[in-house]
Amino acid sequence: MSCKQAREQFFDLADGRLPAEAQQHVSTCSDCAAEWSSMQATLALLDEWQAPEPSPYFDMRLRARLRDEAAAPATFMEKLRAVLSPAGLMSRKAALAGAMAVLLVSGVVMFQSGTHNHSEDGTMGLPAELTVQPPAGTPVGDLMQLDKNHDMYADFDLLDDDVTSPNQAPDPVEN
């Protein structure tokens, strides 16, 4: 048996007894014999060792330390975890609902104000270098021209309704 095989068996034994082959090797090899006696001394010390009793004030000091830790300010990550936990979210339902309502209303207001952002030339407020003017005489060009003059044409219709011809006398007012 080699020294390596014998030393591997030292660690496998819990009761402190070696098999016959390992005992023969330890009796012939001085290095393994020294290792074995050191291992037996260590095991003997471990058998004698007893865990010390805690001091009588250990429980009081532990409770005080836990109370101090609980009262200490939380770190950023602890605060973030508390906010994003299910219990933290449930307690903040009203605040979250209010924030969502504000976002919804502001989005609607921004959307509606964006739809009335037409300029006079029908380009929706885009810079001149980004707009393309269709040539006159095409359907798109004609529609854009009509859209530009919509207010003017509406005023002509009002004039037609209110104007009386110069040869006509005004209608008598009935009382």
C-alpha positions in Angstrom: 0.0 0.0 0.0 1.3 3.5 -0.9 1.5 6.5 1.5 -1.2 8.2 -0.5 -3.7 5.3 -0.2 -3.0 5.0 3.6 -3.5 8.7 4.2 -6.8 8.7 2.3 -8.0 6.0 4.7 -7.0 8.3 7.7 -9.8 10.7 6.8 -12.4 8.1 6.1 -12.3 6.6 9.6 -14.6 8.1 12.2 -13.9 5.6 15.0 -10.1 6.0 14.9 -9.3 2.4 13.9 -7.3 1.5 10.8 -7.8 -1.5 8.6 -5.1 -4.2 8.7 -3.3 -3.1 5.5 -3.1 0.5 6.6 -1.8 -0.6 10.1 1.0 -2.5 8.4 1.9 0.5 6.3 1.9 2.8 9.3 4.2 0.4 11.3 6.7 0.5 8.4 6.5 4.2 7.3 7.7 6.8 9.8 6.0 9.7 7.9 2.6 8.0 7.9 3.0 7.0 11.6 3.6 10.7 12.5 0.6 11.8 10.4 -1.6 9.1 12.1 -0.5 10.1 15.6 -1.2 13.8 14.8 -4.7 12.8 13.5 -5.4 10.8 16.7 -4.4 13.8 18.9 -6.6 16.1 16.9 -9.6 13.7 17.2 -9.0 13.4 21.0 -9.0 17.2 21.4 -12.3 17.4 19.4 -13.8 14.8 21.7 -13.0 16.8 24.8 -14.2 20.1 23.4 -17.5 21.4 24.6 -19.5 24.4 23.3 -19.3 27.4 25.7 -22.5 28.5 27.4 -23.8 31.9 26.2 -23.5 34.8 28.6 -26.7 35.5 30.7 -27.2 38.8 28.9 -26.9 37.4 25.4 -30.6 37.4 24.8 -31.1 41.0 26.0 -28.2 42.2 23.8 -29.5 40.3 20.8 -33.0 41.8 21.1 -31.5 45.3 21.5 -29.3 44.8 18.4 -32.3 43.6 16.4 -34.4 46.6 17.6 -31.5 49.0 16.5 -31.2 47.3 13.1 -35.0 47.6 12.6 -34.9 51.4 13.5 -31.9 52.1 11.2 -32.7 53.9 8.0 -33.1 51.6 5.0 -30.7 51.7 2.0 -31.9 52.7 -1.4 -32.3 49.1 -2.6 -34.3 48.1 0.5 -36.6 51.1 0.0 -37.0 50.1 -3.7 -37.7 46.5 -2.8 -40.4 47.6 -0.3 -42.0 49.9 -2.8 -42.1 47.2 -5.5 -43.2 44.4 -3.3 -46.9 43.2 -3.6 -47.7 44.6 -0.1 -46.1 47.9 -1.0 -48.0 48.2 -4.3 -51.3 47.3 -2.6 -51.0 50.1 -0.1 -50.2 52.6 -2.9 -53.2 51.7 -5.1 -54.8 55.1 -4.8 -51.5 57.0 -5.6 -50.9 54.8 -8.6 -54.5 55.2 -9.9 -54.2 59.0 -9.5 -50.9 59.0 -11.4 -52.4 56.9 -14.2 -55.4 59.3 -14.4 -53.1 62.3 -14.6 -51.1 60.7 -17.4 -54.2 59.7 -19.3 -55.7 63.2 -19.1 -52.4 64.9 -20.1 -52.0 62.4 -23.0 -55.5 63.2 -24.3 -54.9 67.0 -24.0 -51.6 66.7 -25.9 -53.2 64.5 -28.6 -56.1 66.9 -29.1 -53.9 70.0 -29.1 -51.6 68.3 -31.7 -54.5 67.7 -34.1 -55.2 71.5 -34.4 -51.7 72.4 -35.2 -52.4 73.1 -38.9 -50.8 76.1 -40.5 -52.4 78.3 -43.2 -50.7 76.4 -46.0 -52.0 73.0 -44.8 -48.5 71.6 -43.8 -49.4 71.0 -40.2 -46.6 73.3 -39.0 -43.8 71.5 -40.7 -40.7 73.4 -41.8 -40.7 74.4 -45.5 -37.8 72.1 -46.4 -39.8 69.1 -45.2 -43.0 69.9 -47.1 -43.8 68.9 -50.7 -46.2 71.0 -52.6 -48.2 69.1 -55.2 -48.4 70.7 -58.6 -51.5 72.8 -59.4 -54.1 71.0 -61.4 -53.7 67.6 -59.7 -56.5 66.4 -57.4 -54.3 66.7 -54.3 -53.2 70.2 -55.3 -56.8 71.3 -55.9 -58.0 69.9 -52.6 -55.2 71.7 -50.8 -56.2 74.9 -52.5 -59.8 74.4 -51.5 -58.8 73.7 -47.9 -56.8 77.0 -47.8 -59.7 79.0 -49.1 -62.4 77.2 -47.0 -62.9 80.2 -44.7 -63.1 82.6 -47.6 -65.7 80.4 -49.4 -67.8 80.2 -46.2 -67.9 84.0 -46.0 -69.2 84.2 -49.6 -72.1 82.0 -48.7 -73.0 84.3 -45.8 -72.9 87.3 -48.1 -75.2 85.7 -50.6 -77.8 85.1 -47.9 -77.8 88.6 -46.3 -77.5 90.8 -49.4 -80.6 92.1 -51.0 -80.7 93.4 -54.5 -80.7 97.2 -54.9 -84.0 97.1 -56.8 -85.8 95.3 -54.1 -87.4 97.1 -51.2 -86.7 95.7 -47.8 -89.4 93.5 -46.4 -91.9 95.3 -44.2 -91.7 94.4 -40.6 -94.9 92.9 -39.4 -96.1 93.9 -35.9 
